[in-house]
Amino acid sequence: MRVLTLIFTLCAMPMMALAGDFDHSHAAFTTLLSSRVSDGRVDYTAIKANKELDAYLGQLEDVYDFDGWTEDQKLAYWINAYNAYTLKLIISYMPVDSIRDINWPLQPWDVSFIVLQGHKYTLNNLEHDIVRGQFAEPRIHFALVCASTGCPPLRSEAFTAAKLDAQLEDQARVFLNDPTKNRVEGGVLYLSKIFSWFGEDFKKGGGYRKFVNKRLDGASAATSESFQSYDWTLNGQ
């Protein structure tokens, strides 16, 4: 029995070392995103034809605990995981015109296909139970991308702890200042439904209206608001 225990321990050591040496720059994901994403539009065909995504997912799957990780390192990990597994879901079911075509009539976000740290997850688990549930950061709604035109644009680089605050702020400002998603017109503030769906997440900072007013020119002068319909068409190239 002692011999078997020793063999098991020795076999596990490389895996544990790999987890401990995790690349917090997420360089493999940045390499993929920088070559396959342009202005938020994704070349899903090219991603499917190559093994870059699977190699990066393998890095995520080699992490078994967060011992010694900072909160920003953890949040960057989960945001990138959500976006990477969304890409995986799309290429696994291609061709599709919308993520909502997957697993119909059930929700695609309830497909249980993610295994991280010994647990099986859906995209909903990653978003609602972990990212929203464990981090009080409303700007995550502009970083998590659901493969749809109505979503915030997928960034051409991975999120990293070293740049996380600046990246999240940039994502929020870029999204808010895209007139196809948010704009002020005739005294009306037209907003993405993201602010309707997740308004509760902005309450700590004074509400989503205060959040928007700070980042969208003219928003504070609007006397009424309206939520726009959401465009679920695939954000492909």
C-alpha positions as CSV (number, residue, x, y, z in Angstrom):
1,M,0.0,0.0,0.0
2,R,2.8,2.4,0.8
3,V,4.4,1.7,-2.5
4,L,1.2,2.5,-4.3
5,T,0.8,5.7,-2.4
6,L,4.3,6.7,-3.3
7,I,3.7,6.0,-7.0
8,F,0.4,8.0,-6.9
9,T,2.2,10.9,-5.3
10,L,5.0,10.9,-7.8
11,C,2.6,10.8,-10.7
12,A,0.6,13.7,-9.3
13,M,3.6,15.9,-8.8
14,P,4.0,17.2,-12.4
15,M,0.3,18.1,-12.5
16,M,0.5,20.0,-9.2
17,A,3.6,21.8,-10.4
18,L,1.9,22.8,-13.6
19,A,-1.0,24.2,-11.6
20,G,1.4,26.1,-9.4
21,D,3.2,27.5,-12.4
22,F,0.1,28.9,-14.0
23,D,0.7,31.6,-16.6
24,H,-1.2,34.6,-15.1
25,S,-0.5,36.6,-18.3
26,H,-2.8,34.2,-20.1
27,A,-0.5,34.6,-23.1
28,A,-1.9,31.6,-24.9
29,F,-5.4,33.1,-24.9
30,T,-4.1,36.5,-25.9
31,T,-2.3,34.9,-28.9
32,L,-5.6,33.3,-30.0
33,L,-7.7,36.4,-29.5
34,S,-5.3,38.7,-31.2
35,S,-5.3,36.6,-34.3
36,R,-8.9,35.5,-34.4
37,V,-10.8,38.5,-33.1
38,S,-11.1,41.8,-34.9
39,D,-13.3,44.7,-33.6
40,G,-15.1,42.2,-31.5
41,R,-16.0,39.9,-34.4
42,V,-14.8,36.3,-34.1
43,D,-13.4,34.0,-36.7
44,Y,-15.0,30.8,-35.4
45,T,-14.0,28.8,-38.4
46,A,-10.3,29.5,-37.9
47,I,-10.6,28.7,-34.2
48,K,-12.2,25.4,-34.9
49,A,-9.5,24.5,-37.5
50,N,-6.7,25.0,-35.0
51,K,-5.8,23.6,-31.6
52,E,-5.0,26.9,-29.9
53,L,-8.2,27.0,-27.9
54,D,-7.9,23.4,-26.6
55,A,-4.3,24.1,-25.5
56,Y,-5.5,27.1,-23.5
57,L,-8.4,25.3,-22.0
58,G,-5.9,22.6,-20.9
59,Q,-4.0,25.3,-18.9
60,L,-7.2,26.4,-17.2
61,E,-8.1,22.7,-16.4
62,D,-4.7,22.2,-14.8
63,V,-5.5,24.5,-12.0
64,Y,-6.8,22.7,-8.9
65,D,-6.8,25.4,-6.3
66,F,-6.2,29.1,-5.9
67,D,-3.6,28.9,-3.1
68,G,-1.6,32.1,-3.1
69,W,-3.7,33.8,-5.8
70,T,-4.9,37.4,-5.5
71,E,-8.5,38.3,-6.0
72,D,-7.7,39.9,-9.4
73,Q,-5.9,36.7,-10.5
74,K,-9.0,34.7,-9.6
75,L,-11.3,37.1,-11.4
76,A,-9.2,37.2,-14.5
77,Y,-9.1,33.4,-14.5
78,W,-12.9,33.1,-14.3
79,I,-13.6,35.9,-16.9
80,N,-11.2,34.3,-19.4
81,A,-12.6,30.8,-18.6
82,Y,-16.2,32.0,-19.4
83,N,-15.1,33.6,-22.7
84,A,-12.9,30.7,-23.7
85,Y,-15.6,28.1,-23.0
86,T,-18.2,30.2,-24.9
87,L,-15.9,30.0,-27.9
88,K,-15.7,26.2,-27.3
89,L,-19.5,25.9,-27.2
90,I,-19.9,27.7,-30.5
91,I,-17.3,25.8,-32.4
92,S,-18.7,22.5,-31.0
93,Y,-22.1,23.2,-32.6
94,M,-21.2,25.0,-35.8
95,P,-22.7,26.1,-38.0
96,V,-25.1,28.2,-35.9
97,D,-26.7,31.7,-36.5
98,S,-27.1,32.4,-32.8
99,I,-25.9,30.9,-29.5
100,R,-29.5,30.4,-28.7
101,D,-29.8,27.8,-31.4
102,I,-27.7,25.5,-29.3
103,N,-29.5,23.0,-27.1
104,W,-32.9,24.4,-28.1
105,P,-35.4,24.4,-26.4
106,L,-33.2,24.3,-23.4
107,Q,-30.8,27.2,-22.7
108,P,-27.3,26.9,-24.1
109,W,-26.0,28.4,-20.9
110,D,-27.2,25.3,-19.1
111,V,-25.2,22.8,-21.1
112,S,-22.9,21.1,-18.5
113,F,-19.7,20.7,-20.4
114,I,-17.0,22.5,-18.4
115,V,-14.8,20.7,-15.9
116,L,-12.6,22.9,-13.7
117,Q,-11.0,22.1,-10.3
118,G,-12.8,18.8,-10.2
119,H,-16.2,20.3,-10.6
120,K,-18.6,20.2,-13.6
121,Y,-20.0,23.6,-14.6
122,T,-22.3,25.3,-17.1
123,L,-21.7,28.8,-18.4
124,N,-24.5,30.0,-16.1
125,N,-22.6,28.5,-13.2
126,L,-19.5,30.5,-14.1
127,E,-21.4,33.7,-14.6
128,H,-23.9,33.7,-11.9
129,D,-22.5,31.5,-9.1
130,I,-18.9,32.4,-9.4
131,V,-18.2,35.7,-11.2
132,R,-21.4,37.5,-10.1
133,G,-21.7,35.6,-6.9
134,Q,-18.2,35.9,-5.5
135,F,-16.9,39.3,-6.9
136,A,-18.7,42.6,-6.3
137,E,-17.6,44.0,-9.6
138,P,-20.4,45.3,-12.0
139,R,-18.0,45.9,-14.8
140,I,-17.8,42.2,-15.4
141,H,-21.0,42.5,-17.5
142,F,-18.9,44.2,-20.1
143,A,-16.1,41.6,-20.0
144,L,-18.2,38.4,-20.2
145,V,-19.1,37.9,-23.9
146,C,-22.0,35.6,-24.9
147,A,-21.1,35.2,-28.6
148,S,-23.8,37.7,-29.7
149,T,-23.8,41.0,-31.5
150,G,-25.7,42.6,-28.6
151,C,-22.9,41.7,-26.2
152,P,-20.0,43.8,-25.4
153,P,-17.2,43.2,-27.9
154,L,-14.8,40.3,-27.3
155,R,-11.5,41.8,-26.4
156,S,-8.5,41.0,-28.6
157,E,-6.5,40.2,-25.5
158,A,-7.0,38.1,-22.4
159,F,-7.8,39.7,-19.0
160,T,-4.9,39.7,-16.6
161,A,-4.6,40.7,-13.0
162,A,-1.9,43.2,-13.8
163,K,-4.2,45.2,-16.0
164,L,-7.6,44.1,-14.8
165,D,-9.0,47.4,-13.5
166,A,-7.9,49.3,-16.7
167,Q,-9.3,46.5,-18.9
168,L,-12.7,46.4,-17.2
169,E,-13.0,50.2,-17.3
170,D,-12.1,50.3,-21.0
171,Q,-14.7,47.5,-21.7
172,A,-17.4,49.5,-19.9
173,R,-16.6,52.7,-21.7
174,V,-16.3,51.1,-25.2
175,F,-19.6,49.3,-24.7
176,L,-21.5,52.4,-23.4
177,N,-20.2,54.6,-26.2
178,D,-21.3,52.2,-28.9
179,P,-24.5,54.0,-30.3
180,T,-25.9,50.7,-31.5
181,K,-26.2,49.6,-27.9
182,N,-26.4,52.8,-25.8
183,R,-27.1,56.3,-26.8
184,V,-28.9,59.6,-25.9
185,E,-31.5,60.8,-28.4
186,G,-34.2,63.4,-28.0
187,G,-33.8,63.4,-24.3
188,V,-34.2,59.7,-24.0
189,L,-31.4,57.4,-22.8
190,Y,-31.5,54.2,-24.8
191,L,-29.7,51.4,-22.9
192,S,-28.7,47.8,-23.5
193,K,-30.9,45.3,-21.7
194,I,-27.9,44.3,-19.7
195,F,-28.7,47.2,-17.4
196,S,-32.3,45.9,-17.0
197,W,-31.3,42.3,-16.5
198,F,-28.5,43.1,-14.0
199,G,-29.6,46.3,-12.4
200,E,-29.2,44.8,-9.0
201,D,-25.4,44.5,-9.5
202,F,-25.0,48.2,-9.9
203,K,-26.8,49.2,-6.7
204,K,-23.7,49.3,-4.5
205,G,-22.2,52.0,-6.6
206,G,-25.4,54.1,-6.6
207,G,-27.3,52.4,-9.4
208,Y,-26.7,51.8,-13.1
209,R,-27.8,55.3,-14.0
210,K,-25.0,56.8,-12.0
211,F,-22.6,54.2,-13.6
212,V,-23.8,55.2,-17.1
213,N,-23.8,59.0,-16.4
214,K,-20.1,58.8,-15.5
215,R,-19.2,57.1,-18.8
216,L,-21.6,58.2,-21.5
217,D,-21.7,61.8,-22.6
218,G,-25.1,63.4,-22.3
219,A,-26.6,60.6,-20.2
220,S,-27.1,62.7,-17.1
221,A,-29.3,65.2,-19.1
222,A,-31.7,62.5,-20.3
223,T,-35.2,62.8,-18.8
224,S,-36.3,59.3,-19.6
225,E,-34.9,55.9,-20.5
226,S,-35.7,52.9,-22.6
227,F,-34.1,49.5,-22.9
228,Q,-33.3,48.3,-26.4
229,S,-34.0,44.9,-27.8
230,Y,-31.1,42.5,-27.7
231,D,-29.4,41.3,-30.8
232,W,-28.7,37.6,-30.4
233,T,-27.1,37.0,-33.8
234,L,-23.7,35.4,-33.7
235,N,-20.7,37.8,-33.4
236,G,-18.9,36.0,-36.2
237,Q,-16.8,37.5,-38.9
